[in-house]
Amino acid sequence: MELRVELFARIRRDARVRGMSIRALAKRHGVARRTVRQALAAAEPPERKPPTRMAPKLGPLKPTIDAMLLADLDAPRKQRHTAQRVFDRLVDEHQAVISYSAVRAYVRARRASIAVESGNAPVEAFVPQEHAPGAEAEVDFGDVWVDLDGTRTRCYMFAFRLSHSGKSVHRIYPTCAQEAFLEGHIEAFNTIGGVPSRHIRYDNLTSAVTKVVYGAGRQRVENERWVLFKSHFGFDAFYCEPGIAGAHEKGGIEGEVGRFRRNFLTPVPVVKTLAELNDKLRVWDEDEDARRISQRLRTIGQDFAVEQPLLSPLPAETFDPGLVLTPRVDRSSLVTVRSMKYSVPARFINRKVRVSLQATQVRIFDGRTLIASHPRTVGRGRQCVQLDHYLEVLRIKPGALPGSTALAQARESGVFTPAHDAFWAAARKTDGDTKAILELIDVLLLHRVMDSSEVIAGITAALSVGAVSADVVAVEARRVAAERNKPGWVRPECDSGAKEEVVEHRIVSLTQRRLADPAAVIAGLPPDKRPVPTVAGYDQLLAKRATHAPEPGQATTSKEQIS
């Protein structure tokens, strides 16, 4: 079309400027005289009509094909005529000599028109909607791949979007089960500082809906815990039509999931934990406040500032989104939760405990007392154990410590530090393997009642004088704690280029002091100048010894005898 417009422009210019005849213009531009006349008549070329293929043999059969397609309107969807079936029936029943391509083209064109003529194919159309501030929101889940601690893992992104302002909240969880569904809502409500006053739109998620009642409008059988959650926060749920037909009813969040994934999660994010990734999502959500949606005059943040005061207030009471389970602790002091194992203190072996399974963590209770808390693991059959839970058992079986899973995970997480390893190695040299492990366990028990930095400071002080005793570590750790608890004490802070302040330790070897080792002087203790102790002063007691032994049966009552 563009080339024909330029051709017409050149023809019209030559006719106007040079005054050339139609014949001369046709010869100059290499076109027919009819084309020249069209160019001189109008500047815009006429539209070309595609050639229509004639199928004369199909003409008498068109009413028959129309009857087949009309009957399909009342037939089951999977038992309607295909173009091939129409062609086969025409050949078998009418002995037609026609081509399959002609039948296929006619069926394709007539099927839609027959449906429209019969009134069974309404035209798909949408009506623009206005959403009142603070009234409505939309929720959805989307798949996300994350390089989590070196492993590419499939996770799930919870997305919440206010319909009026477009303010969105995104969180990524290892699962899309109900605990993640509820926790995502709580995160979203706390972020926006309220709850939509009218309703929130959803797909028919199994976390909320247990049964879709077909033929009863939007009636649903809801999950009991979901009903409790809605009642607690005071909002209603609006469920979209099942399948693709209801996707447009919450089109804002449908597009938001893909947009956020393309703009912020591409390429695949590389993180150590999901908590680290969710911290980044919080920053990205705040940055989105400066974005404008489509042709809006105001930003998301400006519209949200108007919407936020109109949200319903948050309830004063908290809601535990965790799924409650009651597993039994096995002989390895582990409980099994969704094919993953988590440790508890060994004293609970063979007892039932209460587990609150949340999207990001697992909390384990004995009655109302919290006895263990673990980050929720991703992957089937994995274990999450804490070394502290096995210390009482290891005092009885010290040989189990070196190869234990608890020790390996403690080293990996940084709980078992190089200072602990150095203390253990020094203790093995002086006390042997078994005694060294028992001393190490006593040091690890100090972490239950003291800050880790204080215990590590005590270990460093003990090793500096060659003392491998848990008692020495405890004394020095308490001294550091006492220094920190003094009024006016400020934790030393160092810049990137400065070294951390070294705490002076007052533990000194008695052997070093006795020998007046220079290290003792550096520690602030004067040399010991007292004379070496002697027992010579006790020799006078020998003079008081009795001069004769008493006879058998004779009482010794005199002062000499008593002395």
C-alpha positions as CSV (number, residue, x, y, z in Angstrom):
1,M,0.0,0.0,0.0
2,E,2.8,2.4,0.9
3,L,4.5,1.8,-2.5
4,R,1.3,2.5,-4.4
5,V,0.8,5.8,-2.5
6,E,4.3,7.0,-3.6
7,L,3.6,5.9,-7.2
8,F,0.3,7.8,-7.2
9,A,2.1,10.9,-5.8
10,R,4.7,10.8,-8.6
11,I,2.1,10.4,-11.3
12,R,0.1,13.3,-9.9
13,R,3.2,15.5,-9.6
14,D,4.3,14.8,-13.2
15,A,0.8,15.5,-14.5
16,R,0.6,18.8,-12.5
17,V,4.2,20.1,-13.2
18,R,5.0,18.7,-16.7
19,G,1.4,18.5,-18.1
20,M,2.0,15.0,-19.4
21,S,-0.8,13.0,-21.0
22,I,-2.2,9.8,-19.7
23,R,-0.3,7.8,-22.4
24,A,3.0,9.5,-21.5
25,L,2.5,9.1,-17.8
26,A,1.7,5.4,-18.3
27,K,4.8,4.9,-20.3
28,R,7.0,6.9,-18.0
29,H,6.0,5.1,-14.8
30,G,5.5,1.6,-16.4
31,V,1.8,1.2,-15.4
32,A,-1.5,0.8,-17.2
33,R,-3.5,3.7,-18.3
34,R,-6.2,2.6,-15.9
35,T,-3.8,3.1,-13.0
36,V,-2.9,6.6,-14.2
37,R,-6.6,7.5,-14.4
38,Q,-7.0,6.2,-10.8
39,A,-4.1,8.3,-9.6
40,L,-5.4,11.4,-11.3
41,A,-8.9,10.8,-9.8
42,A,-7.8,10.4,-6.2
43,A,-4.5,10.7,-4.2
44,E,-5.3,7.6,-2.1
45,P,-5.1,4.3,-4.0
46,P,-8.2,2.1,-4.0
47,E,-8.1,-1.0,-1.7
48,R,-7.3,-4.2,-3.5
49,K,-10.0,-6.8,-3.2
50,P,-8.6,-10.3,-2.6
51,P,-9.7,-12.7,-5.2
52,T,-12.6,-14.9,-4.3
53,R,-12.2,-18.6,-5.1
54,M,-15.2,-20.0,-6.7
55,A,-16.4,-23.5,-5.7
56,P,-19.2,-24.3,-8.1
57,K,-19.5,-27.9,-7.1
58,L,-20.0,-26.9,-3.4
59,G,-22.9,-24.5,-4.1
60,P,-25.7,-27.1,-4.1
61,L,-24.3,-28.7,-0.9
62,K,-24.1,-25.6,1.2
63,P,-27.7,-26.0,2.7
64,T,-26.7,-29.5,3.7
65,I,-23.5,-28.3,5.5
66,D,-25.5,-25.5,7.2
67,A,-28.0,-28.0,8.5
68,M,-25.1,-30.1,10.0
69,L,-23.6,-27.0,11.7
70,L,-27.0,-25.9,13.0
71,A,-27.6,-29.3,14.6
72,D,-24.2,-29.0,16.3
73,L,-25.5,-26.2,18.4
74,D,-27.5,-28.7,20.5
75,A,-24.9,-31.5,20.4
76,P,-22.3,-32.2,23.1
77,R,-19.1,-30.2,22.6
78,K,-17.0,-33.3,22.0
79,Q,-19.5,-34.8,19.5
80,R,-19.8,-31.9,17.0
81,H,-18.9,-32.0,13.3
82,T,-15.3,-31.3,12.3
83,A,-14.5,-30.3,8.7
84,Q,-13.2,-33.8,8.0
85,R,-16.5,-35.3,9.3
86,V,-18.6,-33.0,7.1
87,F,-16.5,-33.9,4.1
88,D,-16.8,-37.6,4.8
89,R,-20.6,-37.4,5.1
90,L,-20.9,-35.4,1.8
91,V,-18.9,-38.0,0.0
92,D,-20.7,-41.0,1.6
93,E,-24.3,-39.7,1.7
94,H,-24.4,-37.4,-1.3
95,Q,-21.6,-38.9,-3.6
96,A,-20.2,-35.4,-3.9
97,V,-17.0,-34.9,-5.9
98,I,-15.5,-31.9,-4.2
99,S,-12.2,-31.0,-2.5
100,Y,-11.6,-31.1,1.2
101,S,-10.0,-27.6,1.2
102,A,-13.2,-26.1,-0.1
103,V,-15.3,-27.8,2.6
104,R,-12.9,-26.8,5.3
105,A,-12.9,-23.1,4.2
106,Y,-16.7,-23.0,4.1
107,V,-17.1,-24.7,7.5
108,R,-14.7,-22.3,9.1
109,A,-16.5,-19.3,7.8
110,R,-20.1,-20.6,8.4
111,R,-19.7,-22.1,11.9
112,A,-19.2,-18.7,13.6
113,S,-21.9,-17.0,11.6
114,I,-24.4,-19.7,12.3
115,A,-23.7,-19.4,16.0
116,V,-24.2,-15.6,15.9
117,E,-27.4,-15.9,13.8
118,S,-28.9,-18.4,16.3
119,G,-28.1,-16.1,19.3
120,N,-25.8,-18.7,20.9
121,A,-22.5,-16.7,20.5
122,P,-22.8,-13.3,22.2
123,V,-20.2,-10.8,21.3
124,E,-17.4,-10.7,23.9
125,A,-17.3,-7.2,25.4
126,F,-16.0,-5.5,28.5
127,V,-17.4,-2.6,30.5
128,P,-14.9,-0.1,32.2
129,Q,-15.2,-0.2,36.0
130,E,-14.6,2.4,38.7
131,H,-13.3,1.2,42.1
132,A,-14.1,3.2,45.2
133,P,-11.0,4.1,47.4
134,G,-10.3,1.6,50.1
135,A,-13.1,-0.7,49.1
136,E,-11.7,-3.5,46.9
137,A,-8.5,-5.5,46.4
138,E,-7.4,-8.5,44.3
139,V,-5.2,-11.5,45.3
140,D,-3.4,-14.2,43.3
141,F,-0.4,-16.6,43.3
142,G,2.3,-16.9,40.6
143,D,5.2,-19.3,40.1
144,V,8.7,-18.0,40.6
145,W,12.1,-19.7,40.2
146,V,14.8,-18.7,42.7
147,D,18.5,-19.8,43.0
148,L,18.1,-20.5,46.7
149,D,21.4,-21.3,48.5
150,G,22.9,-22.6,45.3
151,T,19.9,-24.7,44.2
152,R,17.3,-23.6,41.6
153,T,14.0,-23.9,43.5
154,R,10.4,-23.4,42.5
155,C,8.7,-21.0,44.8
156,Y,5.4,-19.1,44.8
157,M,4.8,-15.3,44.8
158,F,1.8,-14.0,46.7
159,A,0.5,-10.8,45.1
160,F,-2.0,-8.4,46.7
161,R,-3.2,-5.3,44.8
162,L,-5.6,-2.5,45.9
163,S,-8.0,-1.9,43.0
164,H,-8.3,1.9,43.3
165,S,-4.7,3.0,43.7
166,G,-2.9,-0.1,42.3
167,K,-0.7,-0.3,45.5
168,S,0.7,-3.8,45.5
169,V,2.4,-6.1,48.0
170,H,4.5,-9.1,46.9
171,R,6.0,-11.9,49.0
172,I,7.7,-15.1,48.0
173,Y,7.1,-18.4,49.9
174,P,8.3,-22.0,49.5
175,T,4.7,-23.2,49.2
176,C,1.3,-21.9,48.1
177,A,-0.6,-23.8,50.8
178,Q,-3.1,-22.2,53.1
179,E,-0.4,-21.1,55.7
180,A,1.3,-19.1,52.9
181,F,-2.0,-17.7,51.7
182,L,-3.0,-16.5,55.2
183,E,0.5,-15.1,56.0
184,G,0.6,-13.2,52.7
185,H,-2.7,-11.5,53.7
186,I,-1.4,-10.5,57.1
187,E,1.8,-9.1,55.5
188,A,-0.3,-7.2,53.0
189,F,-2.7,-5.8,55.7
190,N,0.2,-4.7,57.9
191,T,2.0,-3.1,55.0
192,I,-1.0,-1.0,53.8
193,G,-2.2,-0.4,57.4
194,G,-5.7,-1.6,57.0
195,V,-8.2,-4.0,55.3
196,P,-10.4,-3.3,52.2
197,S,-13.9,-2.4,53.4
198,R,-15.9,-4.1,50.7
199,H,-14.4,-7.3,49.4
200,I,-11.3,-9.0,48.0
201,R,-11.4,-10.8,44.6
202,Y,-10.1,-14.4,44.3
203,D,-9.8,-17.4,42.0
204,N,-11.3,-20.5,43.4
205,L,-8.2,-21.4,45.4
206,T,-8.3,-24.6,47.4
207,S,-6.8,-22.6,50.3
208,A,-10.2,-20.8,50.5
209,V,-12.8,-22.9,48.6
210,T,-13.4,-26.6,49.2
211,K,-16.3,-26.8,46.6
212,V,-17.7,-24.7,43.8
213,V,-21.5,-25.1,43.7
214,Y,-22.3,-25.0,40.0
215,G,-25.6,-23.6,38.9
216,A,-25.9,-21.5,42.1
217,G,-24.2,-18.3,40.9
218,R,-21.2,-17.5,43.0
219,Q,-22.0,-19.8,45.9
220,R,-19.0,-21.6,47.3
221,V,-18.3,-24.0,50.2
222,E,-15.4,-22.3,52.0
223,N,-12.7,-23.8,54.2
224,E,-13.5,-23.5,57.9
225,R,-10.1,-21.8,58.8
226,W,-10.6,-19.4,55.9
227,V,-14.0,-18.4,57.3
228,L,-12.4,-17.8,60.7
229,F,-9.7,-15.6,59.1
230,K,-12.2,-13.5,57.2
231,S,-14.3,-13.0,60.3
232,H,-11.2,-12.0,62.3
233,F,-10.1,-9.3,59.9
234,G,-13.7,-8.3,58.8
235,F,-13.8,-8.5,55.0
236,D,-15.8,-10.5,52.4
237,A,-14.5,-12.6,49.5
238,F,-15.7,-12.3,45.9
239,Y,-15.0,-15.4,43.9
240,C,-14.5,-15.1,40.1
241,E,-16.1,-17.5,37.6
242,P,-14.1,-20.8,37.3
243,G,-11.6,-21.2,34.5
244,I,-10.4,-18.7,31.9
245,A,-13.9,-17.1,31.7
246,G,-13.4,-15.4,35.1
247,A,-9.9,-14.2,34.6
248,H,-11.0,-10.7,33.4
249,E,-12.9,-10.2,36.7
250,K,-9.6,-9.6,38.4
251,G,-7.5,-8.5,35.5
252,G,-5.5,-6.0,37.5
253,I,-3.7,-8.7,39.6
254,E,-3.5,-11.1,36.6
255,G,-1.4,-8.6,34.8
256,E,0.5,-7.5,37.9
257,V,2.0,-10.9,38.6
258,G,3.5,-11.2,35.2
259,R,4.7,-7.5,35.1
260,F,6.4,-7.8,38.5
261,R,8.0,-11.1,37.6
262,R,9.4,-9.7,34.3
263,N,10.7,-6.5,35.8
264,F,12.1,-7.5,39.2
265,L,12.6,-11.3,39.1
266,T,14.4,-11.5,35.8
267,P,17.1,-12.8,35.7
268,V,16.5,-15.5,38.3
269,P,17.4,-14.0,41.7
270,V,20.3,-15.5,43.6
271,V,19.8,-15.4,47.4
272,K,20.8,-17.3,50.5
273,T,17.4,-17.4,52.1
274,L,13.8,-16.4,51.2
275,A,13.9,-13.9,54.0
276,E,16.7,-12.1,52.2
277,L,14.7,-12.0,49.0
278,N,11.5,-10.8,50.7
279,D,13.5,-7.9,52.2
280,K,14.4,-6.9,48.6
281,L,10.7,-7.2,47.6
282,R,9.7,-4.7,50.4
283,V,12.1,-2.2,48.9
284,W,10.9,-2.7,45.4
285,D,7.2,-2.3,46.5
286,E,8.1,1.0,48.1
287,D,9.9,2.1,44.9
288,E,6.7,1.3,42.9
289,D,4.9,4.1,44.6
290,A,6.5,6.5,42.2
291,R,5.2,4.7,39.1
292,R,2.2,5.8,37.1
293,I,-0.3,3.2,35.8
294,S,-1.2,3.6,32.2
295,Q,-2.4,7.1,31.5
296,R,-3.2,8.2,35.0
297,L,-2.2,11.7,36.0
298,R,-1.1,10.7,39.6
299,T,1.4,8.1,40.9
300,I,0.5,5.0,42.8
301,G,1.8,6.6,46.0
302,Q,-0.4,9.7,45.5
303,D,-3.5,7.7,45.0
304,F,-2.7,5.4,47.9
305,A,-2.3,8.4,50.2
306,V,-6.0,9.2,49.5
307,E,-7.1,5.6,49.8
308,Q,-5.3,4.6,53.0
309,P,-7.4,6.5,55.5
310,L,-10.5,4.9,54.0
311,L,-9.4,1.3,54.8
312,S,-11.0,-0.6,57.7
313,P,-8.7,-0.6,60.8
314,L,-6.7,-3.7,61.7
315,P,-8.0,-5.8,64.6
316,A,-6.2,-5.5,67.9
317,E,-5.7,-9.2,68.3
318,T,-3.1,-11.1,66.3
319,F,-4.0,-14.2,64.2
320,D,-1.7,-17.2,64.0
321,P,-1.7,-18.2,60.3
322,G,0.1,-21.5,61.0
323,L,-1.4,-24.9,60.4
324,V,-1.7,-26.8,63.7
325,L,-0.3,-30.4,63.8
326,T,0.4,-32.8,66.7
327,P,3.3,-35.1,65.7
328,R,5.2,-37.4,68.0
329,V,8.9,-36.9,68.7
330,D,10.9,-39.9,67.5
331,R,14.0,-41.4,69.1
332,S,16.3,-39.1,67.2
333,S,14.5,-36.1,68.8
334,L,12.9,-35.2,65.5
335,V,9.3,-34.4,64.5
336,T,8.2,-35.0,60.9
337,V,6.2,-32.2,59.3
338,R,5.2,-32.4,55.6
339,S,8.0,-34.9,54.8
340,M,10.6,-32.7,56.6
341,K,12.2,-33.3,60.0
342,Y,12.8,-30.7,62.7
343,S,14.6,-31.2,66.0
344,V,13.3,-30.5,69.5
345,P,15.1,-30.8,72.9
346,A,15.9,-34.5,73.7
347,R,13.7,-34.5,76.9
348,F,10.6,-34.6,74.7
349,I,11.5,-37.9,73.0
350,N,8.4,-40.1,72.6
351,R,6.0,-37.3,73.5
352,K,3.4,-35.5,71.3
353,V,4.1,-31.8,70.7
354,R,2.1,-29.1,69.0
355,V,3.5,-27.7,65.7
356,S,2.5,-24.3,64.2
357,L,3.5,-24.8,60.5
358,Q,3.8,-21.3,58.9
359,A,5.0,-20.3,55.5
360,T,8.5,-19.3,56.5
361,Q,9.0,-21.0,59.9
362,V,8.1,-23.9,62.0
363,R,7.3,-23.3,65.7
364,I,7.0,-26.2,68.1
365,F,5.2,-26.0,71.5
366,D,4.8,-28.1,74.6
367,G,1.4,-26.9,75.7
368,R,1.8,-23.1,75.5
369,T,5.6,-23.1,75.9
370,L,7.7,-22.6,72.8
371,I,10.4,-25.3,72.8
372,A,11.9,-25.0,69.3
373,S,11.7,-22.7,66.3
374,H,13.2,-23.5,62.8
375,P,13.1,-21.8,59.4
376,R,10.9,-23.8,57.1
377,T,13.0,-26.0,54.9
378,V,12.5,-26.4,51.1
379,G,12.9,-29.9,49.7
380,R,11.5,-33.3,50.5
381,G,13.2,-35.4,53.2
382,R,15.6,-32.7,54.5
383,Q,16.4,-32.3,58.2
384,C,16.8,-29.1,60.2
385,V,18.5,-29.8,63.6
386,Q,20.0,-27.6,66.3
387,L,23.0,-28.7,68.2
388,D,21.7,-27.3,71.5
389,H,18.8,-29.8,71.5
390,Y,21.3,-32.7,71.8
391,L,23.7,-31.5,74.4
392,E,22.3,-33.6,77.3
393,V,22.4,-36.7,75.1
394,L,26.0,-35.9,74.1
395,R,27.1,-35.7,77.7
396,I,26.2,-39.4,77.9
397,K,27.4,-40.3,74.4
398,P,30.3,-37.9,73.7
399,G,31.6,-40.0,70.9
400,A,28.6,-39.2,68.8
401,L,29.5,-35.5,68.5
402,P,32.2,-35.5,65.8
403,G,30.0,-37.1,63.1
404,S,26.6,-35.7,64.1
405,T,24.3,-33.9,61.7
406,A,23.7,-31.3,64.4
407,L,27.4,-30.4,64.5
408,A,27.6,-30.2,60.7
409,Q,24.6,-27.9,60.4
410,A,25.9,-25.8,63.4
411,R,29.2,-25.2,61.5
412,E,27.3,-24.4,58.3
413,S,25.1,-21.8,59.9
414,G,27.9,-20.2,61.9
415,V,26.6,-21.2,65.4
416,F,29.7,-23.4,65.9
417,T,32.4,-20.8,65.3
418,P,36.2,-21.2,64.8
419,A,36.6,-20.2,68.4
420,H,34.7,-23.3,69.5
421,D,36.8,-25.4,67.2
422,A,40.0,-23.9,68.6
423,F,38.9,-24.6,72.2
424,W,38.0,-28.2,71.2
425,A,41.4,-28.8,69.6
426,A,43.3,-27.3,72.6
427,A,41.3,-29.5,75.0
428,R,42.0,-32.6,73.0
429,K,45.7,-32.0,73.3
430,T,45.6,-31.7,77.1
431,D,42.7,-33.8,78.2
432,G,42.1,-36.4,75.5
433,D,39.0,-36.8,73.2
434,T,36.3,-37.7,75.8
435,K,37.2,-35.1,78.4
436,A,37.6,-32.5,75.7
437,I,34.1,-33.1,74.3
438,L,32.7,-32.9,77.9
439,E,34.4,-29.5,78.4
440,L,33.2,-28.3,75.0
441,I,29.6,-29.3,75.9
442,D,29.8,-27.3,79.1
443,V,30.9,-24.3,77.1
444,L,28.0,-24.8,74.6
445,L,25.6,-24.9,77.5
446,L,26.7,-21.4,78.5
447,H,25.0,-20.1,75.3
448,R,21.6,-20.9,76.9
449,V,22.1,-18.3,79.6
450,M,24.6,-15.9,78.1
451,D,25.0,-13.9,74.9
452,S,27.0,-15.7,72.2
453,S,29.5,-12.8,71.9
454,E,30.2,-13.0,75.7
455,V,30.8,-16.8,75.5
456,I,33.2,-16.4,72.5
457,A,35.0,-13.6,74.4
458,G,35.4,-16.0,77.3
459,I,36.8,-18.7,75.0
460,T,39.3,-16.3,73.5
461,A,40.5,-15.3,77.0
462,A,40.9,-18.9,78.2
463,L,42.8,-19.9,75.1
464,S,45.2,-16.9,75.4
465,V,46.5,-18.4,78.7
466,G,46.3,-22.0,77.7
467,A,43.3,-22.8,80.0
468,V,40.9,-25.3,78.5
469,S,38.3,-25.3,81.2
470,A,34.6,-24.4,80.9
471,D,34.8,-22.8,84.3
472,V,37.4,-20.3,83.1
473,V,35.3,-19.5,80.1
474,A,32.3,-18.9,82.3
475,V,34.2,-16.6,84.6
476,E,35.6,-14.5,81.8
477,A,32.2,-14.4,80.0
478,R,30.5,-13.1,83.1
479,R,33.2,-10.4,83.5
480,V,32.5,-9.2,80.0
481,A,28.7,-9.3,80.7
482,A,29.3,-7.2,83.9
483,E,31.3,-4.7,82.0
484,R,28.5,-4.3,79.4
485,N,25.9,-3.9,82.1
486,K,27.6,-0.9,83.7
487,P,25.8,2.4,83.3
488,G,27.2,4.4,80.3
489,W,28.7,1.4,78.5
490,V,28.6,1.8,74.8
491,R,29.2,-1.0,72.4
492,P,32.3,-0.1,70.4
493,E,31.6,0.5,66.7
494,C,34.2,0.4,64.0
495,D,34.3,1.7,60.5
496,S,35.1,-0.3,57.5
497,G,38.8,0.6,57.8
498,A,39.2,0.4,61.6
499,K,39.8,-2.7,63.6
500,E,37.4,-3.9,66.3
501,E,38.4,-2.9,69.8
502,V,40.1,-5.8,71.7
503,V,38.8,-6.4,75.2
504,E,41.5,-6.8,77.8
505,H,41.4,-10.2,79.5
506,R,42.6,-10.6,83.1
507,I,43.0,-14.4,83.2
508,V,46.7,-15.1,83.7
509,S,48.4,-18.5,84.2
510,L,49.6,-19.0,87.7
511,T,52.7,-20.7,86.3
512,Q,53.5,-17.6,84.3
513,R,53.0,-15.4,87.4
514,R,55.2,-17.6,89.6
515,L,58.0,-17.5,87.0
516,A,57.6,-13.7,86.5
517,D,56.9,-14.3,82.8
518,P,56.7,-11.0,80.8
519,A,53.2,-11.9,79.8
520,A,52.1,-11.6,83.4
521,V,53.5,-8.1,83.6
522,I,51.7,-7.1,80.4
523,A,48.5,-8.4,82.0
524,G,48.9,-5.8,84.8
525,L,50.1,-8.1,87.6
526,P,53.3,-7.3,89.5
527,P,56.0,-10.0,89.9
528,D,55.6,-12.2,93.0
529,K,58.6,-11.3,95.2
530,R,57.5,-13.2,98.3
531,P,59.9,-15.9,99.6
532,V,59.3,-19.5,98.7
533,P,57.0,-21.1,101.4
534,T,58.7,-23.3,104.0
535,V,57.5,-25.6,106.9
536,A,60.5,-24.8,109.2
537,G,58.2,-22.8,111.5
538,Y,56.3,-26.0,112.4
539,D,59.5,-27.8,113.7
540,Q,58.8,-26.4,117.3
541,L,55.8,-28.6,117.5
542,L,58.2,-31.6,117.7
543,A,59.3,-30.5,121.2
544,K,55.9,-31.0,122.5
545,R,56.0,-34.7,121.7
546,A,55.3,-37.0,124.7
547,T,58.5,-38.3,126.6
548,H,57.0,-41.8,127.4
549,A,54.1,-43.8,126.0
550,P,51.1,-44.4,128.3
551,E,50.5,-47.8,129.7
552,P,47.6,-49.8,128.4
553,G,44.4,-48.8,130.0
554,Q,45.9,-45.7,131.6
555,A,44.0,-42.5,130.9
556,T,45.9,-39.6,129.4
557,T,44.6,-36.5,131.2
558,S,47.8,-34.5,131.7
559,K,48.7,-31.5,129.6
560,E,51.9,-33.3,128.5
561,Q,50.0,-36.4,127.5
562,I,47.4,-34.3,125.6
563,S,50.0,-32.5,123.7
